[in-house]
Amino acid sequence: MNSTWPCLKTYDGEHLRRIAMPIGGIGTGSISLGGRGDLRDWEIMNTPAKGYTPVIDGLKNVGGFFALSCLQDGKRVTRCLEGPIDSSEFEAAEGCKTPNSGLPRFREARFHAAYPLGCVALRDEQVPLDVELRAMNPMIPGDSAASSLPGAMLTFHLRNRSNHPVEASLCGTILNPIGCDGRQKKGSWGSRVHYLGWDKNASVEAPVENGRRLHLVSASEETGMEAYGDLCFTATGGDDAGLRTAWKRLSWGNTILAFWDEFSTTGMITPCECDSRFATLSSIARRLTLAPGASGEIKFLITWRFPNRKGWSAEVVGNHYAERFATSIDASDYMLTNWDGLARRTLRYVQAFCESPLPTVVKEAALFNSSTLRTQTCFRTPDGHLFGWEGIHDEVGSCEGTCTHVWNYEQTTAFLFADLSRGMREVEFLHATNAEGAMRFRAKLPLPLNSADSKFLAAADGQMGCIMKIYRDWKLCGDDAFLLKLWPKVKAALGFAWLPGGWDADQDGVMEGCQHNTMDVDYYGPNPQMQGWYLGALKAATRMAQHLTATRHADDADFAATCESLYQRGRAWTDQELFNGEYYEQRIAVPAKIHPNTNSAADKDAVPVEVLQLGKGCLIDQLVGQTMAHVCGLGYILDPANVRTTLRSILKYNLKRGFHDHFNHLRNYVFGDETAVLMSTYPHGERPDQPFPYYNEVMTGFEHILASHLIYEGMVQEGVELVGYIRERYDGRKRSPFNEAECGHHYARAMAAWAEVLALSGFHYDRTTGTLTLTEQASPMFFSHGQGWGTWTTRAENGSLLASITLHEGELPIQRVIIDGRHVRHETLFSV
């Protein structure tokens, strides 16, 4: 079947094994679409739930599923709408544990992906229809509201490939999981698992136009638990083929047998009239008749509302989407009413992105990692603010607080949803930064708790990176009021480095203090990683202070001069003293005085020990500050020749092809013949006896930062090859393509992949001046600036270059366009 949906990557065979594509909105949680077409990882109840598919113990793991029954020429064939179960799941004490494993299923399955679109194509020679399950949740750059909807949109597209008419019945069955987020369970007979908490659940029919609807509710009195809420299951298209709010409760496996007997012989389902019922199971069926060669669609929509999110708080902080929709029915009504528009806008975005003249692996890395925004890694509180764990473990979040030194790396949020990114800056500066300028690198919830005490830790890289990010976000939006609102705390945050015992207490432009950082240790003495962030922050602060002074919003000429002086001295010193001819290295030196907010030691008075340091190591992200400076349009903060030499050295010493011989004393993310970049190596010896913890690990977020920097410096082939090495590891067979892990699944740092798009396309936008920087492009190149998106091309016209910008969503005020350092003529077109 030739799908009308865009496709970036197709998976089949063993490469379907690990696929789990999150379907849900930003901050709403998600249900994942498995490679064979099943729904797995039901993570909609405010907590991670890897591997959780709600099933009823005693029914051979029967849970939700979709089934198709076809009647042609008096003969009927019935299948579960899934592809084959992977052979790795066959063996268990009582046979295969996979939910619904006893159902006949399609012989062939392929997964076509272009996030947020997932299309499972099913085919079986005994079934006269080809089937595509097209699953999505709207994702529209610049429209965070449309991209934050709590639902899974499932369209079953059927095509009659035979020469005779086919009557097709499609039945969706759902298990009501309210009260059980996957953690409420106990052991059952043998090796079975008995889930708890849904004893008082039920499904009731609710009205809907042109279809049937089930409202999944609970009579539980524990209304304050995170797993309490409601769901809505709606089917539209075709004609009615029955609805049942419960299933018969029969002995052994006869419950599923009774269902299958009826549906596979009649293509219908009838209400359950008996007293003994499974109230947690309910079904809706629709049917349509397809002429030879004809196609038709039946749509299912699952929406949810679970308002009692705690995040990392001891109390409920709530969910933004739960404020928008009073019930899951309200969410369903909204999504059904706007289905066509939401789908059209999403497909247009994905189509334009996929058709851009970028390497496929780069598009895959950027697009597929954007799914992290719609997992339990992220959530939005009722005020709309976006928060995030670093990642998630199987059943709990991993490392709370929207950790500044991790979230510094990701570029996806700012360039897709600028309003959410600016909200994160407000939390960091207005709530998590105290009067002295120390910023909590892990924000507390509820937000008032951030000012409740002064005993917290500030991360050197996290704090300096936030200053660079506010510069980036301000430039993208051009809103001086936004900058002014945060500016006093921005100045304080930078000035904190200059306090006694601070990171640059002697104010020489060099960080010598105790520097807690993303390696989860305190560095002592100057090092390239922290120094790059600091130089970038100084340069960004200089630019912001100069602008506010020039526009008479503030009188900060002296502050701008101080920052500029420190930047110039610090840059010169770094290139002179830390560059060893091949790369930059650390000078380990314990400071005489340490500010308590910079010291992670439990005993603040203890004498620091020179352990867990980088030393003379060649670090993968020693140039992260320079990478961020390129993203921000700040230019070079280090000597360009030294920068390029360093990048070549990182590839020479840290890029490893094959890991059969690699020793790693901590977490293992690569194996066998895989290729990856090590966090650090010590090519000339002199490795500390106890180096920083992660030195011989591999983490994709750091690799993406390196890849984007290689591209920015013109080492395009090397950068794209590195992205390819990463994505080869996440190939569906070994790991899910939608889950680049670090300290947890769906790790935020991996959203750094969007910087590769920026580097390759050459796109940069400064709304404060209306300046758009582009590259020559014969084919439409995609861009997104967080408040909308579009494409551009260039062509020669009347003896000069003309840039043609087509805006598809949002707004893009343009005063000038620059290509290769020169101003060019431009035209702006608007797509309707």
N, C-alpha and C positions, 0 to 999 in steps of 0.2 A: 504494500500500500504506500502510495506517495503522500506523505503527510504534508499538510500546509504549515505545520509548525517548523520554526527554524531548529536546526540541529547542529551542534558544535562537535559532539563526540558520540559515537555509537559503541555500545558494549554488548557482548553476547557470550554464550558458553560459560566458562569458568569466570569470566570477567563480570558476571552478574552477581557473583557470590557475596561481595561485601557492600554492594551499593545500598545506601540508605539516604535518599534525598529529602531534606527537611521541607515540609509544606506547612507554612504558617506565616503570620505577619511579624513585623519587627516588634519584639517584646511580648509576643502572645503565646510563645511555645509552639510546638509543631508536632505533626504526625509525619513519619518518614515513609516515602515510597520505596519499597524494596525492588531489587533488580528484576525479580520475576513478576512484579505487579502486586505484591502483597503490601498491606499497611502494617508497619512495625514501629517500634520506639515511640509509644504513645506518651509524648512528653508535653502534655497540655495542662498539667495540674501543678504548675509552679515549681517543678523540680525535675532534674534529669531522670531519665528512665531508660537507659540503654538496655536493649534486649527485651524490653517489656512489651508484650502483646497480650492484652487481656484475654484470658481463656478460662473455661470452666473445668475445674478438676473433675475427673471421672467421665468426661466425654471425649477422651482421647484428644485433649487440647483443642476443643472446638471454640473458636472465637469468631470475630467478624470476617466476612469474605463476600465476594461477589460471584455470581454464577450466571451462566448463559445457557438457555435451552432453545434449540432450533428445531422447528418442524418444517420438513420439506418432503413432498410427495408421500405423505402419510408416515414418514419415519422421523423419529426424534433423536437428537444427540444432545447431551448435556455435559458441560464442563465448568469447573471452577475457573474463573477468569484470572488465572496465573500460569506462568510458565513452569518448567520442571523444577523440582526441588534439587538443590545442589547435593552431589554425592557425599560431601563432607558432613551432611546432616543425617545421613541414613542410620548410623549406628547409635543405639542407646539400649538401656536395659529392657525396655518394653517396646522396642522398635522406635522408629523416628519420632522425635519430640516436636517437630515442626508443627505449628498450629494448622489444623485442617489438612493434615498430610494424607488422609484417606480419600480425599476427593479427586476424581479424575480431572486432569488439567491439560492445558495445551502442550503440544510436543515442542514447540519452538517459541522462543522469546528473545526480543532485542530491546535494549533500553537506549532511547535517543535522548540526549541531554543537552540543554542550553539553559542553565539556571536563570529564572525560577521555573523553567518548563521541563517536565519529565514526561516522556512518551514511551509507554511499554507496548510494543507491537507483538501481537500474539497470532500464531498460525498453527493450524492442525489440518492435515489432509482430510480427516473425517468430519470436520466442521466446515460447512459451506460459506461461512463468513470469516473475513479477516477483521481483526479487532485491534483498535488502538485505545489504550487508556491514556488520556491526556490529562495530566495532573499539574496544578499550579496554584499559587497564591499571588495576587497582584504585586508587582514590584515596578515602580515608576520613579526614576530619578527626579528629585526635586519635589516629590509629593509623598511626604512621610505618612500622611493620613491614609492615603490609598494603599500604602505599603505596610500598614500596621493592622490588618484585618484578621480576626481570629477564625480562620476557616481553611478548609481544603476543598478546592474546586476540582471535581473529577468528571470528566466527559468521556463516555464510552462511545467511540466512533465505530460504527459497524458498516462493512461493505460486503454486499453479496457478490462474490466472485463466480457464482454458478450461473447456469442457463435457466434456472427455475426459481420461482418465488420462494421466499423463506419467511416464515413467521418466527420472529425472534423475541424471546422473553428474557429479561434481565432482572435478577433479584439481588438486592443488597441487604446483607445482614450485619447488624452492629451489636456489640456487647456493651451494655451500659457500665462504664468503669468508675462512676462517681464514688468517691470515698476510698479508692485504692489507686495510688500513684505508682504502684509497683513495689513499694517497700512494705506494705501491709500484707504479710503472707506468713504461712507456716508450712512445715513439712506435711505431706500427705502420704498415702499408701505408696510404698516403694520409693521411687525417686521423683514422684510427682510433687508439684507445688500447688498449694491451696491458697488462693488470694482471698483477702479479707476486706470487709468494709462496705460491700455493696449489697448486704442483705435486705435493705429497705429501698432498693432502687426499683424503678418502674419506667415504662415507656407509655406515653399517652399520645393519641393522634391529635394533631393541631392543624388548623385550616391553612391552606396555601393555594394559590391560583395555579391551575394547569398542572397539578401533580398531587403527591401525597407527602405527608410530613409526620415525623415522630419527634416528640419532645421528651428527651431523656432526663428524668428528675430523680430526686432522692428524698425520702421522708426522714432521713437521719437527723438526729438532734444535734449532731456535732457540726453545726453550721459555721463554726469559726476555723475549721481545719483547712489547710491549704488545698486538700483534694476535694473540697466541697464546692459544688457549682451545678451547672447544667449544660447539656449538649442538645443540638438539634440536627436531625438527619432528614434530608429532604431529597425527593426524586422528582424530576420533571422530564417531559418529552414522552412521545408515544402515548399509549393508552393504559388505563389501569389494569393491572394483573394481580391485584390483591395487596393486603397489608395485614400484618399480625403484630400485636403489641407484646406477645409472649410466645414461647415455644412450649410444646408438651414436655413434661418431665416423665421420662420413661427409663426403664432399667437398662443397664449396660450401655451399649452404643445406640440404643433404639431411638433416642431423641433425634440424632442427625439422620438416622435411617428413615424415620417417618417424614422428615422434611424432604429428603432427597427423593423418596418414593413419589411424593406428591408433585414436586416441581419438575422432576425428570419425566413424568408421564403426562402432565397436563400443562406445563408452562405457567401454572398459577400457584398462588398460595392462598390459603383460607385462614380465617381467624382461629385461634386456639380456644376451644370451648370448654376444655376439661378443667377440673379444679386443681390438679397437680401441674404447676407450670414453672418454667424458668422465666421469671419476670425480667431478668437481665438481658435476654436475647429477644430481638425484634427484627422485623424484615419489611421491606417494601419491594414490590415487583412492578415493572412496566413492560409493555410489549409493543412491537411495531412490525409491520409487514414490508419487506423489501423486494422490489422487483429485480430481475437479473441486472447486475451492474449498478444497482442503486445503492445509495448510502443513507444512513440515518444516525441520529444521536440520542442518547439518553444521558441526562446529567444527574449526578448526585453531589450534594453539598453537605459537608460536615462542619458545623460551627460550634463554638464552645464559649463558655464564660466561667472562669474560676477566679474570683476577685481577691482571694485571701493570700496574696503573695507576701512572703516575709523577706525573701532575698537573704541577706546575711544579718538581718535584724532579728531581735528577739520578739518583736511584735509585728503585726501585719502592717505593711506599708502600702499594699494595694497594687492595682494594675491600671494603666491608662486606658486600655481598651475596655475594661469593665466599667469605666465612667462613661464611655461613649455609648455602650449598649447595655440596657438594663437586663436583658436576657439573651440567651443564645438565639432565640427566635428573632429578636430585633436585629442581631447581626446577620442572620440568615436572610431576613427580608431585605436588608440593605444590599447584601452581596447579590441576591437574585435580581433585584431591581436594576443594579448597575453592572451585572455580569458582562454584558457585551462590551460596554465601554471600558471596563477595567481590563478585560482580556485583550481588547484591541490595542489599548495603550501599552500594555505589557509586551505583547507580541511585536509591536512596532519598535520598542526599545531594544528588545533582544535581537530582532532581525537586523537592525542597523548596526548593533555591536558586532554580531557574528559576521556581517558582510564587510566590516572594516578591514583594510589591508594590513592587519597585524598578524604575526605568527599565531597559529592555532593554539599552541601551548600557552602563550601569554594570555590570550582571550580566555582559555579554560581556567587558568590559575586565578585570574581576576574575577571572573563571573562565578565560578564554583565556590570560591572562598567568601564571596559576599553572602552566601547562605548562613554564615555564622551569626549574622545580625538577627536571624529568625530562628535561632535555637535557644535553648535555656541558658546559653552563655550570656544572653542579653535580656533586659527587661526595661519597661518604662513605668515609672511611678505615675500616680494620678495627675501630677502637675505637668506631665509630658517629658520629663527628663529621662534620658537614656543612661542606664547603668549597665555594668557588665562584670562578670567574673573574668578571671584570666581565661578560663576554659571550664569544662565540666567533667567530673568523674562519672561513673556509671549511675550513681544515685544521689550525688550531692554536688554542689558547685565546687570549683577549685580556685582558691585564692581570691578573696573578696575585694571589693572596694574600687572597682574600675581602676585597677592598679596603673598609676601613671607611667611607670617605667616599662610596662608591657604595651599599654594602649598607645604610647608614643609612636610605635612603629607603624600602626595601621593607617592607611590612607583612604580606605573605602568609604567610611562614614562621611568625611568632609566633602568628598567629590560626588557622592550620590545623594546625601541628605544633609545639607549644610545647616539646617535649623537644629537638627539633633546634635551636630558637632558643636555648634555655638552653645547649646545648652550644657554640654559637657564642660566647656570652658567656664561657664557660670558656676557650676558646682565646684570646680577646682579652685577658682580664685575667690568667689564670694562666700563660699561655705567652708572649704577645706584649708584655706590659708589664714593664719592668724595675723594679728596686728604687727608682729615682728617680721612676718614674711615667710615663716615656715609653713610648708604645704604638706598636709597628710598625703602620703602617696597611696593610701587606701582610705577612701571616704567612708564615713559611717552613715548608717541609716537608723532612724529618720535623720534628716539633715541637721536639725538643731543639735544633735549630739556632737557634731564636729567642733563646736565651740565650748563644749562642756569641760574640757581639760586641756592642758598644755603639754601633757606627757605623750608625745607621739613621735613617729619617725618620719623624716623628710628624705626623699631619695634625690640624690644630686642629678642623675640623668632624668628622672621623672619631672622634677621641678623645672629644669632648664628646657626640657622638651615641651612642656606646657606653654612656656613663653614663646617658643617658635610656633607652636600650634595656634596660639591666639593671633599671631601675625598672619599666618596662612589663612585662617578663617576670616579675619578682618579684610584682608585683601580680596578674598573671594566674594564677600558680601558688600564691601564698600561702605559699611555703616559706621560712621564715626561715633554715633551714640552708643553702639555696642562696645566699641573700644573704650570710650570714656567711662562707661559704667564699671569696667573692670580695671582701668588703668592704675588707680592707686594701689591695688593689690598686685598688679603686675610689677610695678616699681618696687614694692616691698619684697616680692618674691626674688627679684634679682638682687636687691640690696641685702637680703639675708645671707648671701654668699660672702658679704664683706664684713659681717659681724665678727667680734672676737671668737675664735674657735670655729669660724665658718669655713666654707670650702675655699674661699680666696681671701682670707683674713688680712693679708698684707696688700691686697688690691694691686696685684701686678699682672692680672689677666691670666693667671695660671691657677688651676685647682690643685691645691696641695693638701687640703683637709681630709677629714674622714668622710668618705663618699660611699654611702649605701647606694646600691645600684641593682640592675636587672639580673645580675648573677647571684643575687640573694646573699651578698656578702658586702663588707665595707672595704673599699680600696683605700690604701694609704699612699699619698704622694701622687704626682702628676701621671696621667695615663691618657692615651689617645681617645678612648671611648667617652669618658666624662668631659675631657677637654673640648672635643668636637661639639658636644651639646652646649657647653658653656660659650664657646666662641659664636655659635649660631644664635644663642639667646642674646648675647651682647650686640651682635649686628642687627638682629631684629628689633631689639629695644631702641637702638640708635635711630633706626628708620621710623619707628612709631613715635618716639619723642620729637624728632625733627618735624614730622607731619603735624602733630598736635600743636607744636609751637608755631609753625608756619601758618596754620589755620586759626591761630589764636584761641584754640580750645584749652590750651595750657601753656604755662611758662616753664618749659623744661629744657631750655637750651643748655643749661649747665649739666643736667642729667645726661643729655644726648652726648655732650662732649666727654663726660666721664666714661660712658659706655664705649664710645669710639676709641678713646685712648687705651682703655683696658683691652679692647679687641685687637688693636694694632700691636700692642706689646705682647699680648698672649699668643697671637698668631706667629709673630716672629720667633718667640721663644720656643714654641712647639716644634716648628720646622727645624730650628737650630739644635734643640736639645733632645727631642724625643724620636726624631727620624734617624734611623741607624744606617741609612743607605739603601735599605730594602723595604722597610716598613717602620711603623711607629711602635714604640714599646713603653712600658711603664718604668718609672723610677720609684721604687718602693722606699717610702720614708714616713715613719710614724710622726704625726704632728705633735707638737708640745702641748697644745691645748685643743680640746674637742668640744664643740657645742653639743649639749645633750640631745638636741633634736636631730643630730646627724649620726649618732652612735647607736647601732643596733644591739650592742652588748647589754645583757641584763644588768650587769654591774657597771654603771656608768663611771665609777671611780677606778675600775681595774685598769692596769697598764695594758694597752693593746699589744698583741703579738703579731708578728709579721707572717701570718699564714693566710691561706686562701686568697692569694694575690695572683695577678696576671704575670707580673715580672717581664721577662724578655720574650714572652709568647707572641706569636703572630696571630692576632685575634680576627675572627671573621667580620665583626662589625666595628672595627676600630675607626672606620670612617663614617659611622652612622650619622654624625652631625653634619658632615659634608653632603651626604645623600639628602638629608632633610633640607639643607640649604638650597639644593637644586630644586626640590619640590616647591619650596617657598619662593623661588626666584631671587634668592639672596646672593647668588654667584658663589665664587670660591671663598672659603674661609681658611684654606690651607694652600700651600704652594701646589699649583696644578701638576707640575712634573712629579713632585713627591707623591701626590695622590695617585697618579697613574702607575707609578712604579710600585706603590703599595698594593694596588689591585692585582697587578701581575704577580706579586709575591704571594698574595693570599691564594690565588689559583695554583701557583707552583707548589706551595707547601701544604695547603689545607684540602685541596680537591683530591678526593680519594676514590679510585675506581676499584671496587671490590672490597668487602669487609670480612672475608674469611679469616684474615690474620689480625684483625683489629681487636685489641683489648679495651674494654670499657667497664669502668667500675660503677657506673650509675645506670641511667635509663637508656634503653636500646630502641632506636627508631629506624635503623637500617641494618640489613643483613646480606649475606651472600654476595652476589654479583652486582648489587646496587651501587650506584655512584652518588656521592654526596660531598658536602663541604663540612669538614670538622670545625668545631667551635674555635679551637686554638691548637697550634702545634708549636714545638720548640725546636726549630730546624738547626739551631747551633748549640743545643744543649742548654744547660743552666735552667732547667725546669725546677721551680720550687718543689721541695719535698711534698708539700701539700698545696698544690695550685688551686685556683678557684674551682668550684665543684664540677662544673659542666664542661671542662675543657676538651674532653674526648667524646662528647656527645655530638649529635646532629639535630638541628631544629629548623624547620622550614621557614619560619618567620625571618630568621637571620639570613637564610639563603636568599629569600625574596629581596631583602634589602640590598644584599650584595649584588644580585642579578640586576636590579634596577640601576644601581650605581654604575655597574659595568656599562650598561646601555647609555646612561647619561654621558659617560666619558668616551663614547664612540666605540667601545668594545662590544658591539652589538651581537656578533656571532657568539662570543663567550657568554654573554648574558642570557641570550635566548636558549643556548644549550643547557645552561644551568637550570632554567625553568623547566626544560624538558626532562632533566634528570629527576627533578622533584615530582613532576606529574607522572613519570613512569612508575614511581613508587606507589602512587595513589591511582592504581589502574583498575580498581574494581575487584580484581582477583585477590590481591594481597591486602588492600586497604580501601576504604570508601573514598571515592573521588571528592566527596563533600565533607571531609573530616580530616583536615590536616592537624595533627595532634602535637602538643608539646607537654605542658603540665596539665593535661586534660584534653578531652575531645573538643573539637571546634574552637581551636585556640585563637584568641583575638589577634595575636601578633602576625599570624599568617595573612591577615587582611592587608598586610604591606604589599601584597601582590598587585594592588591597583597602581602602585608607583611605577610598575613596569609598563603599564599602558601610557602613563604620563610621559615617561622617558622616551618610549618609542614613537609616540605620536608627536611629541614636541609641544603639546598643548600647555599653555599657561595663561591665566586670566587675572588681571588686576582691575577690579571694579573701581578702586579709588581714583584711577586715572582713565578708566575705560579702555585699557590697553589689552589687546588680544594677541598673544604670540603663537604663531603657527609654523608649520612646515609645508613645503610644496607637496601636494597630494593630487594625483590624477583621479583616484577613486575616492568616494566619500569616506572620510575618516571620522570616526565617532569621537565626541567629546561630552563630558558632563562636568558641570561646575557646582553641583550641589543644590542649585536652584532651578534646574532644568537641564535639558540635553539637546544635542543636535549633531549635525555632521558638517564637514566643510570639504571643498575641493578648490583647486587652483587651476587657472588656465591663462595662457597668453592671449591678450586682447588689445588691439590697437597699439602694439609695440611695447606693452608693459604687462606686468603680472596682476591678475585680478583674483582675489580670494572671495569665494562664494560660500556664505555661511547660511545653512538651513537650520532654523530653530524649530524643534518639534514640541518641546515642553518648556514652560517657564519664560524667563526674560533674560536678555543678554545685551545691556547697553554697551555700545562700542563707539569709541572715539577714534581709535586708530588700530591698524593691524600691522604687525611686524613679522617679517619672514627673513631669515638670514641677516638679521641686524638692520634691515632697511624697511621703511614704511612702504606699504603697497595699498593699492585701491581695493575696496571691498564692497560687497553688496550683501544685504541680509534678507533672506527669504523666510517666510513663515509657512510651516506645514499645517494643513487643516485635516 
